[in-house]
């Protein structure tokens, strides 16, 4: 077994992300279907590691602890660019999207239960390939697995982790193509707004960055993460369990809207590129996080339960695509914002919050900003969805 330390793993992730960026910039097909840049390098690494394992029976593992901090930086940046006035305008879409996500979770669990029964497994095992692992992600999977083991599902953790792995891969792949299909089918005009919430357009930024723009962006991001981790500690004291990145998102929104200096007028007057600095640092943080998440996939773990996992996930992906195209997109407005939200919805239902944002970022880099989508989706899948999912899972277990 070869264990790659954290510094080398982080350096390799940077190289893989650069490879993904360069390949995407030079591939019309990848840009057309808005395939997230981190997917290219991350999948390449996971494939090579799996090949080494199968051919030489040698395990390569990466120390990926730094990716947790990158996720905090990313959500702090989302919060710092969130104008509460936009948030208030997005109140109704937020509620609608949460209802849609909740509805899909229920259907997701029924599908998992039905397929588990069809394969001769305990029906409760189907919940591990439903909203627990797909909507909930790895954290929810690991939290519920011991409970299901106590209920007689001895391989609950393996089922959930394998399902989350395949779901993450599927979510990375379907988001961009779904958005491209919807825009083409409904002749949607992109926004064309180059001032993105996350990242830069493929043509590059029009506003120049300088030393103070980047330095101020790094400083305010770090302060926000400090406030967010403090807020997370206070939330833990109440007994409420939420991901730390949710607290960083809330801290960013508070800093952005309650602190005039951080809010922008004073800073933007002297350093108008600060918003672009925040966008680029957030984009790099997200890209590296997703790259490292894909680097860490151990695909051989799927072999023992391959047929059940693949069959279930194929059906779950089909259900997700149909639900997005025929329900989410029409209800969310049939416009450009709705197409970007549709790209993110696959991440909500199959992957993770980071995957949802990465899909939306890939679309907006190609077609222009969608400010409301970048408020609504992170709040739904980063804050509300975990609470609702816990209630849904408990209801099904009961």
C-alpha positions as CSV (number, residue, x, y, z in Angstrom):
1,X,0.0,0.0,0.0
2,X,1.2,3.5,-0.9
3,X,-0.1,6.4,1.1
4,X,0.3,9.8,-0.5
5,X,0.7,12.6,2.1
6,X,-1.5,15.7,2.3
7,X,1.0,18.1,0.6
8,X,1.7,15.8,-2.4
9,X,-2.0,15.0,-2.7
10,X,-2.9,18.7,-2.7
11,X,-0.2,19.4,-5.3
12,X,-1.5,16.6,-7.5
13,X,-5.0,17.9,-7.2
14,X,-3.8,21.3,-8.5
15,X,-2.1,19.6,-11.5
16,X,-5.3,17.6,-12.2
17,X,-7.5,20.6,-12.0
18,X,-5.2,22.5,-14.4
19,X,-5.4,19.6,-16.8
20,X,-9.2,19.6,-16.6
21,X,-9.3,23.4,-17.2
22,X,-6.9,23.2,-20.2
23,X,-8.8,20.2,-21.8
24,X,-12.1,21.9,-21.3
25,X,-10.9,25.1,-22.9
26,X,-9.8,23.2,-25.9
27,X,-12.8,20.9,-26.2
28,X,-15.9,22.3,-27.8
29,X,-17.9,19.2,-26.8
30,X,-17.0,19.5,-23.1
31,X,-17.9,23.2,-23.1
32,X,-21.1,22.7,-25.1
33,X,-22.4,20.2,-22.5
34,X,-20.9,22.1,-19.5
35,X,-18.9,19.2,-18.1
36,X,-17.3,20.5,-14.8
37,X,-13.6,20.9,-15.2
38,X,-12.6,19.0,-12.0
39,X,-14.4,15.9,-13.4
40,X,-11.7,15.4,-16.1
41,X,-8.6,15.2,-13.9
42,X,-10.4,13.6,-10.9
43,X,-11.8,10.7,-13.0
44,X,-8.4,10.2,-14.7
45,X,-6.7,9.8,-11.3
46,X,-9.4,7.5,-9.9
47,X,-9.1,5.4,-13.1
48,X,-5.4,5.1,-12.8
49,X,-5.5,4.2,-9.1
50,X,-8.2,1.5,-9.8
51,X,-6.1,0.1,-12.7
52,X,-3.1,-0.2,-10.5
53,X,-5.2,-2.0,-7.9
54,X,-6.7,-4.5,-10.3
55,X,-3.5,-5.2,-12.2
56,X,-0.9,-5.2,-9.4
57,X,-3.1,-5.6,-6.3
58,X,-1.5,-2.5,-4.9
59,X,-3.6,0.1,-3.1
60,X,-2.8,3.9,-3.5
61,X,-4.5,6.2,-1.0
62,X,-4.4,9.9,-0.7
63,X,-4.5,12.1,2.4
64,X,-7.3,14.5,1.6
65,X,-8.0,16.3,4.8
66,X,-7.4,19.7,3.2
67,X,-10.5,19.4,1.0
68,X,-12.7,20.0,4.1
69,X,-11.2,23.5,4.5
70,X,-11.5,24.2,0.8
71,X,-15.3,23.5,1.1
72,X,-15.5,26.0,3.9
73,X,-13.7,28.6,1.8
74,X,-16.1,28.0,-1.1
75,X,-19.3,28.4,0.9
76,X,-17.9,31.5,2.7
77,X,-17.4,33.0,-0.8
78,X,-20.9,32.1,-1.8
79,X,-22.2,33.9,1.3
80,X,-20.0,37.0,0.8
81,X,-21.5,37.5,-2.6
82,X,-25.1,37.0,-1.5
83,X,-27.1,40.2,-1.4
84,X,-30.0,39.8,1.0
85,X,-32.2,41.7,-1.4
86,X,-31.7,39.0,-4.1
87,X,-32.3,36.4,-1.4
88,X,-35.6,38.0,-0.5
89,X,-36.6,38.1,-4.2
90,X,-35.7,34.4,-4.4
91,X,-37.8,33.4,-1.3
92,X,-40.7,31.8,-3.3
93,X,-38.4,29.8,-5.7
94,X,-36.5,28.6,-2.6
95,X,-39.6,27.2,-1.0
96,X,-40.7,25.7,-4.3
97,X,-37.4,24.0,-4.9
98,X,-37.4,22.6,-1.4
99,X,-40.8,21.1,-2.0
100,X,-39.6,19.6,-5.3
101,X,-36.5,18.1,-3.6
102,X,-38.6,16.7,-0.8
103,X,-41.0,15.1,-3.3
104,X,-38.2,13.5,-5.2
105,X,-36.6,12.2,-2.0
106,X,-39.8,10.3,-1.2
107,X,-39.9,8.8,-4.7
108,X,-36.2,8.0,-4.5
109,X,-36.7,6.0,-1.4
110,X,-39.7,4.1,-2.8
111,X,-37.6,3.2,-5.8
112,X,-34.8,1.9,-3.6
113,X,-37.1,-0.1,-1.4
114,X,-38.8,-1.7,-4.5
115,X,-35.5,-2.6,-6.1
116,X,-34.1,-4.1,-2.9
117,X,-37.1,-6.3,-2.7
118,X,-36.7,-7.3,-6.3
119,X,-33.1,-8.4,-5.7
120,X,-34.2,-10.4,-2.6
121,X,-32.7,-8.0,-0.1
122,X,-34.3,-6.5,3.0
123,X,-36.5,-3.6,1.8
124,X,-34.8,-1.3,4.4
125,X,-31.5,-1.8,2.5
126,X,-33.2,0.2,-0.3
127,X,-33.1,3.3,1.8
128,X,-29.3,3.1,1.8
129,X,-29.4,3.5,-2.0
130,X,-32.1,6.2,-1.8
131,X,-32.1,9.6,-0.1
132,X,-29.6,8.5,2.6
133,X,-26.6,8.2,0.2
134,X,-27.8,10.1,-2.8
135,X,-29.4,13.2,-1.4
136,X,-27.7,13.0,2.0
137,X,-24.2,12.3,0.8
138,X,-21.4,10.5,2.5
139,X,-21.9,12.2,5.9
140,X,-25.5,11.2,6.1
141,X,-24.6,7.7,4.9
142,X,-22.0,7.2,7.7
143,X,-24.4,8.6,10.3
144,X,-27.3,6.2,9.5
145,X,-25.2,3.1,8.6
146,X,-24.8,1.9,12.3
147,X,-28.5,2.3,12.8
148,X,-29.3,0.1,9.8
149,X,-26.6,-2.4,10.9
150,X,-28.6,-2.7,14.2
151,X,-31.7,-3.4,12.2
152,X,-30.0,-6.3,10.4
153,X,-28.5,-4.7,7.3
154,X,-24.9,-5.8,7.9
155,X,-23.5,-4.2,4.7
156,X,-25.3,-0.9,5.2
157,X,-22.2,1.2,5.1
158,X,-20.8,-0.6,1.9
159,X,-24.2,-0.1,0.2
160,X,-24.4,3.5,1.1
161,X,-20.8,4.4,0.2
162,X,-21.0,2.5,-3.1
163,X,-24.3,4.2,-4.0
164,X,-22.9,7.6,-3.1
165,X,-19.8,6.9,-5.3
166,X,-21.8,6.0,-8.4
167,X,-24.3,8.8,-7.7
168,X,-21.5,11.4,-7.4
169,X,-20.1,10.3,-10.8
170,X,-23.6,10.4,-12.4
171,X,-24.3,13.8,-10.9
172,X,-21.1,15.3,-12.4
173,X,-22.0,14.0,-15.8
174,X,-25.7,14.8,-16.3
175,X,-26.0,18.3,-15.0
176,X,-24.5,20.2,-17.9
177,X,-26.0,18.2,-20.7
178,X,-29.5,18.5,-19.1
179,X,-29.1,22.3,-19.0
180,X,-27.8,22.4,-22.6
181,X,-30.7,20.3,-23.8
182,X,-33.3,22.5,-22.0
183,X,-31.8,25.7,-23.4
184,X,-31.7,24.2,-26.9
185,X,-35.2,22.7,-26.8
186,X,-36.9,25.8,-25.4
187,X,-34.8,28.3,-27.3
188,X,-33.7,30.0,-24.1
189,X,-31.5,33.1,-24.3
190,X,-28.6,33.0,-21.9
191,X,-28.1,35.9,-19.6
192,X,-24.7,36.8,-21.1
193,X,-23.7,38.5,-17.8
194,X,-20.0,38.1,-17.4
195,X,-19.8,39.0,-13.7
196,X,-20.2,35.5,-12.4
197,X,-21.1,34.3,-8.8
198,X,-18.4,31.7,-9.0
199,X,-15.4,31.4,-11.4
200,X,-14.5,33.1,-14.6
201,X,-15.9,32.8,-18.1
202,X,-13.9,30.7,-20.6
203,X,-12.9,34.0,-22.3
204,X,-11.5,35.4,-19.1
205,X,-12.4,38.3,-16.8
206,X,-12.9,41.8,-18.1
207,X,-12.1,43.4,-14.8
208,X,-8.4,43.5,-13.9
209,X,-7.2,42.0,-10.7
210,X,-4.4,43.5,-8.6
211,X,-2.5,42.7,-5.4
212,X,-5.0,44.3,-3.1
213,X,-8.0,42.8,-4.7
214,X,-6.7,39.3,-4.1
215,X,-5.3,40.1,-0.7
216,X,-8.6,41.6,0.5
217,X,-10.5,38.6,-0.9
218,X,-8.3,36.1,1.0
219,X,-8.5,38.1,4.2
220,X,-12.3,38.5,4.2
221,X,-12.7,34.8,3.3
222,X,-10.5,33.7,6.2
223,X,-12.4,36.0,8.6
224,X,-15.7,34.6,7.4
225,X,-14.5,31.0,7.9
226,X,-13.4,31.9,11.5
227,X,-16.8,33.3,12.2
228,X,-18.5,30.3,10.5
229,X,-16.6,27.8,12.6
230,X,-17.4,29.7,15.7
231,X,-21.1,29.8,14.8
232,X,-20.9,26.0,14.1
233,X,-19.6,25.4,17.6
234,X,-22.5,27.4,19.0
235,X,-25.0,25.4,16.9
236,X,-23.4,22.1,18.1
237,X,-24.1,23.2,21.7
238,X,-27.8,23.3,21.0
239,X,-27.7,19.6,19.9
240,X,-28.6,20.5,16.2
241,X,-26.2,18.7,13.8
242,X,-25.5,20.6,10.6
243,X,-22.5,20.6,8.3
244,X,-19.9,23.2,9.1
245,X,-20.1,24.7,5.6
246,X,-23.7,25.8,6.4
247,X,-22.5,28.0,9.2
248,X,-19.8,29.4,6.9
249,X,-22.5,30.2,4.3
250,X,-24.6,31.9,6.9
251,X,-21.6,33.8,8.2
252,X,-20.8,35.0,4.7
253,X,-24.3,36.3,4.2
254,X,-24.2,38.1,7.5
255,X,-20.8,39.7,6.8
256,X,-21.9,40.7,3.3
257,X,-25.1,42.4,4.3
258,X,-24.4,43.7,7.9
259,X,-20.9,45.0,7.4
260,X,-20.6,48.0,5.1
261,X,-16.8,47.6,4.6
262,X,-17.1,43.9,3.6
263,X,-20.3,44.6,1.8
264,X,-18.5,46.4,-0.9
265,X,-19.0,50.1,-1.4
266,X,-15.8,51.3,0.3
267,X,-13.7,48.3,-0.9
268,X,-15.1,48.4,-4.5
269,X,-14.4,52.1,-4.9
270,X,-10.7,51.4,-4.5
271,X,-10.4,47.8,-5.6
272,X,-13.2,47.1,-8.1
273,X,-11.8,43.7,-8.8
274,X,-12.4,42.4,-5.3
275,X,-15.7,40.6,-6.4
276,X,-13.7,38.9,-9.1
277,X,-11.1,37.9,-6.6
278,X,-13.7,36.3,-4.4
279,X,-15.2,34.5,-7.4
280,X,-11.9,33.1,-8.6
281,X,-10.7,32.0,-5.1
282,X,-14.1,30.3,-4.5
283,X,-14.0,28.7,-7.9
284,X,-10.5,27.3,-7.3
285,X,-11.5,26.0,-3.9
286,X,-14.6,24.2,-5.3
287,X,-12.5,22.8,-8.2
288,X,-9.9,21.4,-5.9
289,X,-12.4,20.0,-3.5
290,X,-14.3,18.1,-6.2
291,X,-11.0,17.0,-7.8
292,X,-9.8,15.6,-4.5
293,X,-13.2,14.0,-3.9
294,X,-13.0,12.1,-7.2
295,X,-9.3,11.3,-6.6
296,X,-10.3,9.5,-3.5
297,X,-12.9,7.2,-5.1
298,X,-12.0,3.5,-4.7
299,X,-14.0,2.1,-7.6
300,X,-13.1,-1.6,-6.8
301,X,-15.3,-1.4,-3.6
302,X,-18.3,-1.7,-5.9
303,X,-17.5,-5.2,-7.1
304,X,-19.3,-7.2,-4.4
305,X,-22.6,-5.5,-4.9
306,X,-22.1,-4.3,-8.5
307,X,-25.3,-5.6,-10.1
308,X,-27.7,-4.2,-7.4
309,X,-25.9,-0.9,-7.2
310,X,-25.7,-0.3,-10.9
311,X,-29.3,-1.4,-11.6
312,X,-30.5,0.8,-8.8
313,X,-28.5,3.8,-9.8
314,X,-29.4,3.6,-13.5
315,X,-33.1,3.8,-12.5
316,X,-32.4,6.6,-10.0
317,X,-30.5,8.6,-12.6
318,X,-33.4,8.1,-15.1
319,X,-35.9,9.2,-12.5
320,X,-33.8,12.2,-11.7
321,X,-33.5,13.3,-15.4
322,X,-37.2,12.8,-16.0
323,X,-38.1,14.7,-12.8
324,X,-35.8,17.6,-13.8
325,X,-36.9,18.0,-17.4
326,X,-40.6,17.6,-16.9
327,X,-41.2,18.9,-13.4
328,X,-38.3,21.0,-12.0
329,X,-37.6,23.1,-15.1
330,X,-41.3,24.0,-15.9
331,X,-42.2,24.8,-12.3
332,X,-39.1,26.9,-11.7
333,X,-40.0,29.2,-14.6
334,X,-38.8,27.7,-18.0
335,X,-36.1,30.5,-18.2
336,X,-32.3,30.6,-18.1
337,X,-32.3,30.7,-14.3
338,X,-34.5,27.5,-14.3
339,X,-32.0,25.8,-16.7
340,X,-29.1,26.6,-14.4
341,X,-31.1,25.3,-11.3
342,X,-31.9,22.2,-13.3
343,X,-28.2,21.6,-13.8
344,X,-27.8,21.9,-10.0
345,X,-30.8,19.7,-9.2
346,X,-28.9,16.6,-10.3
347,X,-26.3,17.4,-7.7
348,X,-28.9,17.8,-5.0
349,X,-30.5,14.4,-5.8
350,X,-27.5,12.3,-6.8
351,X,-24.3,13.8,-5.6
352,X,-23.6,16.6,-3.1
353,X,-23.9,20.3,-2.6
354,X,-20.4,20.8,-4.2
355,X,-21.5,18.8,-7.2
356,X,-24.6,20.9,-7.7
357,X,-22.6,24.1,-7.6
358,X,-19.9,22.7,-9.8
359,X,-22.6,21.8,-12.4
360,X,-24.1,25.3,-12.2
361,X,-20.7,26.9,-12.4
362,X,-19.9,25.0,-15.6
363,X,-23.1,26.2,-17.2
364,X,-22.7,29.9,-16.2
365,X,-19.1,30.0,-17.4
366,X,-20.4,29.1,-20.8
367,X,-23.6,31.1,-20.9
368,X,-23.5,33.9,-18.2
369,X,-24.4,34.5,-14.6
370,X,-27.5,33.3,-12.8
371,X,-27.5,35.1,-9.5
372,X,-30.8,33.8,-8.1
373,X,-29.8,30.2,-8.8
374,X,-26.6,30.6,-6.8
375,X,-28.6,31.8,-3.8
376,X,-31.5,29.3,-3.9
377,X,-29.7,26.1,-4.6
378,X,-26.9,26.4,-2.0
379,X,-29.5,27.3,0.7
380,X,-31.8,24.4,-0.3
381,X,-29.1,21.7,-0.5
382,X,-26.8,23.1,2.1
383,X,-29.2,24.0,4.8
384,X,-32.8,22.8,4.5
385,X,-32.4,19.5,2.7
386,X,-30.5,17.8,5.5
387,X,-33.2,18.6,8.0
388,X,-36.0,17.5,5.7
389,X,-34.1,14.3,4.6
390,X,-33.7,13.3,8.3
391,X,-37.5,13.5,8.7
392,X,-38.1,11.6,5.5
393,X,-35.6,8.8,6.5
394,X,-37.1,8.6,10.0
395,X,-40.6,8.3,8.5
396,X,-39.6,5.4,6.2
397,X,-37.6,3.6,8.9
398,X,-40.7,3.9,11.2
